[in-house]
């Protein structure tokens, strides 16, 4: 599906096994989309956005699953966002693969909000197996990040990230910590658990960190 400057709604739809050079399942260009009770499965893009790619668009997701989508040479596997906004509730991103992020890659002053996310088993070629933000902002609550690699969350380019009521377990990385903030942004973690991750729990470099009511236990010690 290719949407150019359109407004549309999708309910109880399945986007499955599509292949494209970019944005294998759905491409949004300066569009507004609402997707409910749907699934984006097994799509592939030679470049970015194997599941859904959104360019300067406003996307709302309610009870949507992204699973087994694969971006081969760039960007995010499940959801690739450049500018615009994303609001997602009860979102599942499971076993997706990308270069910048297996799950969500947001860049170019994108704004991401939501609650009730489950992010598991995603794989990236670079840091940020679950979520990767570049020059963007995100505010999320009630989130589980499990068994992603390398790491769960990677922030750079002055990105601001707020995460509340969360669990981060079983994520792996050979280098930086499973939550890594690298470059002049703000990272706020509140009411969370970071347990049993392969490497360090939290790493900040040149960032403002706000840590409130966290349990950090039995993580590795590479960084953080």
SERO-4910 file (N, C-alpha, C, O; in steps of 0.05 Angstrom, whole numbers):
BEGIN
 pado doro    nc1    nc2    nc3   cac1   cac2   cac3    cc1    cc2    cc3    oc1    oc2    oc3
  Unk    A     17    -24      0      0      0      0     18     25      0     36     27     17
  Unk    A     13     43    -19     28     67    -21      9     91    -19     -8     96    -36
  Unk    A     12    106      3     -6    129      9     10    155      6     29    160     20
  Unk    A      1    172    -13     14    198    -17     -6    220    -12    -25    224    -27
  Unk    A     -2    234     11    -19    256     19    -49    248     20    -67    261     10
  Unk    A    -53    226     34    -80    214     37    -86    211     67    -68    211     84
  Unk    A   -112    209     73   -122    202    100   -137    176     97   -156    173     81
  Unk    A   -130    156    114   -145    131    112   -144    116    138   -127    121    155
  Unk    A   -163     97    141   -165     81    165   -165     51    157   -178     44    137
  Unk    A   -151     35    172   -150      6    167   -159     -8    193   -148     -3    214
  Unk    A   -179    -26    191   -189    -41    214   -190    -71    207   -200    -78    186
  Unk    A   -178    -88    224   -178   -117    221   -166   -124    193   -178   -140    178
  Unk    A   -143   -113    188   -129   -119    163   -103   -134    169    -91   -131    191
  Unk    A    -94   -150    150    -68   -164    152    -51   -157    128    -60   -162    105
  Unk    A    -28   -146    133     -9   -139    111     14   -160    113     30   -159    132
  Unk    A     15   -179     94     32   -202     98     48   -209     73     37   -208     50
  Unk    A     74   -215     77     92   -226     56     94   -209     31     94   -219      8
  Unk    A     96   -183     35    101   -165     12    131   -158     11    145   -159     31
  Unk    A    140   -152    -13    168   -146    -18    170   -120    -35    156   -117    -54
  Unk    A    188   -102    -26    193    -77    -41    221    -68    -37    235    -77    -19
  Unk    A    230    -49    -53    256    -37    -49    257    -21    -23    276    -24     -8
  Unk    A    236     -5    -18    233      9      7    205      6     17    186      6      1
  Unk    A    202      3     44    175      3     57    158    -19     45    140    -15     29
  Unk    A    164    -44     54    152    -67     42    122    -70     46    109    -78     27
  Unk    A    112    -64     69     83    -68     74     67    -44     66     49    -45     49
  Unk    A     72    -21     80     57      4     75     77     27     74     95     29     90
  Unk    A     73     45     54     89     69     53     70     93     56     51     96     42
  Unk    A     77    110     76     62    135     80     79    159     73    102    161     83
  Unk    A     68    176     57     82    201     49     64    224     54     44    228     40
  Unk    A     70    240     75     53    263     82     24    255     84      6    268     73
  Unk    A     19    233     98     -8    222    101    -16    219    130      0    222    148
  Unk    A    -42    214    134    -52    208    161    -65    181    160    -83    176    144
  Unk    A    -57    164    179    -67    136    179    -75    128    207    -61    135    227
  Unk    A    -98    114    209   -106    101    234   -108     71    228   -122     63    209
  Unk    A    -94     54    244    -95     25    240   -103     13    267    -91     18    287
  Unk    A   -124     -4    266   -134    -17    290   -137    -47    285   -144    -57    264
  Unk    A   -131    -63    307   -136    -92    307   -126   -105    282   -140   -120    268
  Unk    A   -101   -100    276    -89   -109    251    -61   -121    255    -51   -120    277
  Unk    A    -50   -133    234    -23   -145    236     -7   -139    211    -18   -139    188
  Unk    A     19   -135    215     38   -131    193     59   -152    196     76   -151    214
  Unk    A     59   -172    178     73   -197    182     91   -204    158     81   -204    135
  Unk    A    116   -211    163    132   -223    143    138   -207    118    143   -218     97
  Unk    A    138   -181    120    144   -164     97    174   -158     96    188   -160    116
  Unk    A    184   -152     72    212   -147     68    217   -122     51    203   -117     32
  Unk    A    237   -107     59    246    -84     43    276    -86     39    291    -92     58
  Unk    A    286    -82     15    314    -82     10    328    -60     25    352    -62     31
  Unk    A    314    -38     30    325    -16     45    311    -13     72    315    -31     89
  Unk    A    295      7     77    284     12    104    254      8    105    240      8     84
  Unk    A    244      4    129    215      3    134    201    -21    122    183    -19    107
  Unk    A    211    -45    129    199    -69    118    170    -72    125    154    -80    108
  Unk    A    162    -65    149    133    -66    157    119    -42    147    103    -43    128
  Unk    A    124    -19    160    112      7    152    134     28    152    149     30    172
  Unk    A    135     44    131    152     68    130    135     93    128    118     95    111
  Unk    A    140    112    146    124    136    148    142    160    144    161    165    160
  Unk    A    136    177    124    152    201    118    134    225    122    114    229    108
  Unk    A    141    242    142    126    266    148     96    260    150     79    275    139
  Unk    A     89    239    164     61    230    167     53    228    196     70    229    214
  Unk    A     27    225    200     16    222    227      2    194    228    -18    190    214
  Unk    A     13    177    244      2    149    245     -7    142    273      7    148    293
  Unk    A    -30    130    275    -41    120    300    -46     90    298    -58     80    279
  Unk    A    -35     75    318    -38     46    318    -52     38    344    -44     47    366
  Unk    A    -72     21    342    -86     10    365    -88    -20    362   -101    -30    343
  Unk    A    -75    -35    379    -75    -64    379    -65    -75    352    -79    -89    337
  Unk    A    -41    -67    346    -28    -76    321     -3    -92    327     12    -85    345
  Unk    A      1   -113    312     25   -130    314     43   -128    290     33   -131    267
  Unk    A     69   -124    295     89   -125    274    107   -150    280    119   -151    302
  Unk    A    108   -168    262    123   -192    267    137   -202    242    126   -204    220
  Unk    A    163   -210    246    179   -222    225    182   -205    200    183   -216    177
  Unk    A    183   -179    203    189   -161    181    219   -157    180    233   -157    200
  Unk    A    230   -153    155    259   -151    152    267   -129    133    260   -130    109
  Unk    A    282   -110    143    295    -89    127    324    -96    123    339   -100    143
  Unk    A    333    -98     99    359   -110     94    383    -91     96    403    -98    108
  Unk    A    380    -66     86    404    -49     84    403    -23     99    423     -9    100
  Unk    A    380    -16    111    379      9    125    353     10    143    335     -5    139
  Unk    A    354     28    162    330     35    177    319     14    195    333     -4    205
  Unk    A    292     15    200    279     -2    219    264    -25    206    254    -22    184
  Unk    A    263    -47    220    250    -71    209    219    -69    210    206    -74    190
  Unk    A    209    -63    234    179    -62    237    168    -35    228    150    -34    211
  Unk    A    179    -13    239    168     13    235    190     33    232    207     36    249
  Unk    A    191     46    209    212     65    202    199     93    198    182     96    181
  Unk    A    207    113    214    193    138    216    213    161    211    234    162    224
  Unk    A    206    179    192    221    203    187    203    227    191    186    232    174
  Unk    A    207    242    213    190    265    218    161    255    225    156    231    227
  Unk    A    143    274    229    115    268    234    112    257    262    129    260    280
  Unk    A     89    244    267     82    234    294     72    205    292     61    196    272
  Unk    A     77    190    314     66    163    317     54    162    345     67    169    365
  Unk    A     29    152    347     17    146    373      7    117    372     -9    110    354
  Unk    A     17    101    390     11     72    389      4     62    417     18     66    436
  Unk    A    -19     47    419    -27     34    443    -30      4    437    -39     -4    416
  Unk    A    -21    -12    457    -23    -42    454     -9    -51    429    -21    -64    412
  Unk    A     16    -42    426     32    -48    402     51    -71    408     64    -72    429
  Unk    A     52    -91    389     71   -113    392     91   -112    369     83   -111    345
  Unk    A    117   -112    375    138   -115    355    155   -138    363    170   -137    382
  Unk    A    153   -160    347    165   -185    354    181   -197    331    170   -200    309
  Unk    A    206   -203    336    223   -217    317    226   -203    290    225   -215    269
  Unk    A    229   -177    291    234   -161    267    264   -156    264    278   -157    284
  Unk    A    273   -151    240    302   -147    235    306   -122    218    292   -118    198
  Unk    A    326   -106    226    333    -82    211    362    -75    216    375    -88    231
  Unk    A    372    -54    202    399    -45    206    401    -26    230    416    -31    249
  Unk    A    385     -5    230    385     14    252    370      4    276    378      9    299
  Unk    A    348    -10    272    332    -21    294    316    -44    282    306    -43    260
  Unk    A    313    -65    299    295    -86    290    265    -78    293    249    -85    276
  Unk    A    259    -63    314    232    -54    318    226    -27    306    220    -25    283
  Unk    A    229     -5    322    224     22    314    249     38    310    267     38    327
  Unk    A    251     51    286    272     71    281    259     97    275    244     99    255
  Unk    A    263    118    291    251    144    287    273    165    285    292    166    301
  Unk    A    271    182    264    292    202    260    278    227    249    254    228    244
  Unk    A    295    248    246    285    273    234    263    287    249    243    295    237
  Unk    A    267    291    275    247    305    292    220    291    293    200    304    295
  Unk    A    220    265    292    195    250    296    187    251    325    204    254    343
  Unk    A    161    249    330    150    248    358    134    223    361    115    217    346
  Unk    A    142    207    381    129    181    386    118    180    414    132    186    433
  Unk    A     92    172    416     80    169    442     64    143    443     57    132    422
  Unk    A     60    132    467     43    108    468     45     94    495     60    102    513
  Unk    A     30     72    497     30     55    521     23     27    513     11     21    493
  Unk    A     31      9    531     24    -19    527     40    -32    504     28    -47    488
  Unk    A     66    -27    502     82    -39    481     96    -64    491    104    -66    514
  Unk    A     98    -84    473    113   -108    478    133   -111    455    126   -114    432
  Unk    A    159   -109    462    181   -108    442    200   -131    448    215   -130    468
  Unk    A    199   -152    432    214   -177    439    227   -190    415    215   -191    393
  Unk    A    252   -198    419    266   -215    399    273   -201    374    276   -214    353
  Unk    A    275   -174    374    282   -159    350    312   -157    348    327   -158    368
  Unk    A    322   -155    323    350   -156    317    358   -133    299    346   -129    278
  Unk    A    380   -119    306    390    -97    290    419   -102    282    434   -116    296
  Unk    A    427    -91    259    454    -93    251    472    -74    267    496    -79    269
  Unk    A    460    -52    277    475    -34    294    462    -33    322    445    -50    328
  Unk    A    468    -13    338    457    -11    364    427     -5    363    418      9    345
  Unk    A    413    -15    383    384    -10    385    367    -32    373    351    -26    355
  Unk    A    369    -56    384    353    -78    373    324    -73    374    309    -81    356
  Unk    A    314    -61    396    285    -56    399    277    -29    388    260    -28    370
  Unk    A    289     -7    398    281     20    392    306     37    387    325     35    403
  Unk    A    306     53    366    329     71    360    318     98    353    301    100    334
  Unk    A    326    119    367    318    146    361    341    163    353    362    162    365
  Unk    A    338    179    332    358    199    323    344    226    320    326    229    303
  Unk    A    352    245    336    341    273    334    311    272    336    297    287    321
  Unk    A    300    256    354    271    253    357    264    251    386    282    251    404
  Unk    A    238    249    392    229    247    419    209    224    422    195    217    403
  Unk    A    209    212    446    189    191    452    181    192    481    198    198    498
  Unk    A    156    186    486    145    184    513    128    159    514    106    158    502
  Unk    A    136    138    529    123    113    529    118    103    557    134    110    575
  Unk    A     97     88    562     91     76    588     81     48    584     70     40    563
  Unk    A     85     32    605     76      4    606     88    -11    582     74    -20    564
  Unk    A    114    -14    583    129    -25    561    146    -49    571    158    -48    592
  Unk    A    147    -70    555    165    -93    559    184    -95    537    176    -96    513
  Unk    A    210    -96    543    232    -99    523    248   -123    531    262   -123    550
  Unk    A    246   -144    515    257   -170    522    272   -183    499    262   -185    476
  Unk    A    296   -193    505    312   -209    487    316   -195    459    315   -209    439
  Unk    A    321   -170    459    328   -155    435    359   -153    433    373   -155    454
  Unk    A    369   -150    409    398   -148    405    405   -131    381    390   -132    361
  Unk    A    427   -116    381    443   -110    405    430    -88    422    426    -65    413
  Unk    A    424    -94    446    412    -75    465    382    -72    460    371    -83    440
  Unk    A    369    -57    478    341    -52    476    334    -25    464    317    -23    447
  Unk    A    348     -4    474    342     23    466    368     38    461    387     36    477
  Unk    A    370     52    438    393     69    432    383     96    424    367     99    406
  Unk    A    395    117    437    387    145    431    412    160    423    433    158    436
  Unk    A    409    177    402    432    195    395    421    219    381    397    221    375
  Unk    A    439    238    375    431    262    360    413    280    377    396    294    366
  Unk    A    416    280    404    400    297    420    372    288    424    354    305    429
  Unk    A    366    263    422    339    252    426    331    253    455    348    249    473
  Unk    A    305    258    460    294    258    487    275    234    490    258    229    472
  Unk    A    278    219    512    263    195    515    253    193    544    269    195    563
  Unk    A    227    188    547    215    183    573    202    156    573    187    149    555
  Unk    A    209    140    593    199    112    595    190    107    624    205    112    643
  Unk    A    164     99    627    153     95    653    138     69    655    125     60    636
  Unk    A    141     55    678    128     29    683    137      9    662    122      3    643
  Unk    A    161     -1    664    173    -17    643    189    -40    655    198    -39    678
  Unk    A    194    -60    638    213    -82    645    232    -85    621    223    -85    598
  Unk    A    257    -89    628    278    -93    608    294   -118    617    309   -116    636
  Unk    A    290   -141    603    303   -166    612    313   -181    588    302   -181    566
  Unk    A    336   -195    592    346   -214    573    356   -202    547    359   -217    528
  Unk    A    361   -176    546    372   -164    522    402   -168    521    415   -171    542
  Unk    A    414   -169    497    442   -175    494    456   -154    478    444   -141    460
  Unk    A    482   -150    483    498   -131    468    527   -138    474    535   -145    496
  Unk    A    544   -135    453    573   -140    457    587   -114    464    611   -115    469
  Unk    A    573    -92    464    587    -66    469    573    -50    490    577    -55    514
  Unk    A    557    -30    482    545    -12    501    522    -25    516    513    -47    510
  Unk    A    512    -10    536    491    -20    554    464    -24    538    461    -14    516
  Unk    A    446    -38    551    421    -45    537    403    -20    534    387    -20    515
  Unk    A    406      0    551    394     26    546    417     46    544    431     50    564
  Unk    A    421     57    521    444     74    515    435    101    505    421    103    484
  Unk    A    443    123    519    438    150    510    464    163    504    481    166    521
  Unk    A    468    170    478    494    178    469    492    205    454    492    206    429
  Unk    A    490    227    469    492    253    456    471    274    462    453    278    446
  Unk    A    474    288    484    462    314    489    432    314    489    420    335    482
  Unk    A    419    293    496    390    292    500    383    287    529    400    290    547
  Unk    A    358    280    533    348    275    560    336    246    561    320    239    544
  Unk    A    345    231    580    334    204    585    322    203    613    335    207    633
  Unk    A    295    198    614    281    195    639    269    167    641    253    159    625
  Unk    A    278    153    662    268    126    667    255    126    695    267    133    715
  Unk    A    229    117    695    214    118    720    199     92    724    187     80    705
  Unk    A    199     82    749    184     58    756    190     35    737    173     25    723
  Unk    A    215     26    737    223      5    719    241    -17    731    252    -13    752
  Unk    A    243    -39    716    260    -61    724    279    -68    702    270    -72    679
  Unk    A    305    -70    708    325    -78    688    340   -102    701    356    -98    719
  Unk    A    333   -126    692    343   -150    705    353   -170    684    339   -174    663
  Unk    A    376   -182    689    385   -204    673    392   -198    644    389   -214    627
  Unk    A    402   -174    639    412   -167    613    442   -174    611    456   -173    631
  Unk    A    451   -180    586    478   -190    583    499   -170    590    519   -176    603
  Unk    A    495   -145    582    514   -124    587    503   -104    608    483   -110    621
  Unk    A    516    -81    610    507    -62    630    478    -52    626    468    -56    604
  Unk    A    467    -40    646    438    -33    645    434     -6    631    418     -4    612
  Unk    A    449     15    639    444     42    630    471     56    624    489     54    641
  Unk    A    472     69    601    496     84    594    488    112    584    471    114    567
  Unk    A    500    133    595    495    160    585    521    174    579    540    173    594
  Unk    A    521    187    556    545    202    548    536    230    538    525    232    516
  Unk    A    541    250    554    534    277    546    504    282    548    494    301    537
  Unk    A    489    266    563    461    268    565    452    276    594    468    274    613
  Unk    A    428    285    596    416    290    622    399    266    630    381    258    615
  Unk    A    406    253    652    392    229    661    375    234    685    383    248    704
  Unk    A    350    224    684    332    224    707    323    196    713    309    184    697
  Unk    A    332    185    735    326    157    743    310    157    768    319    167    789
  Unk    A    286    145    767    268    145    790    256    118    795    243    106    777
  Unk    A    260    107    819    247     83    828    252     59    809    234     48    797
  Unk    A    278     52    806    286     31    789    297      7    805    310     11    826
  Unk    A    293    -17    794    306    -41    804    326    -49    782    318    -56    760
  Unk    A    352    -49    789    373    -56    770    388    -80    782    401    -76    803
  Unk    A    386   -104    770    396   -128    784    406   -148    764    393   -153    743
  Unk    A    430   -159    770    441   -182    754    444   -176    725    438   -192    707
  Unk    A    454   -152    719    461   -145    691    491   -148    688    506   -149    708
  Unk    A    500   -149    663    529   -151    657    543   -125    663    531   -106    673
  Unk    A    569   -124    657    585   -101    665    602    -89    643    622    -76    649
  Unk    A    596    -94    617    612    -82    596    613    -52    598    634    -40    599
  Unk    A    589    -40    598    586    -11    604    561     -8    621    542    -23    619
  Unk    A    562     13    639    538     19    654    533      1    677    514      4    692
***
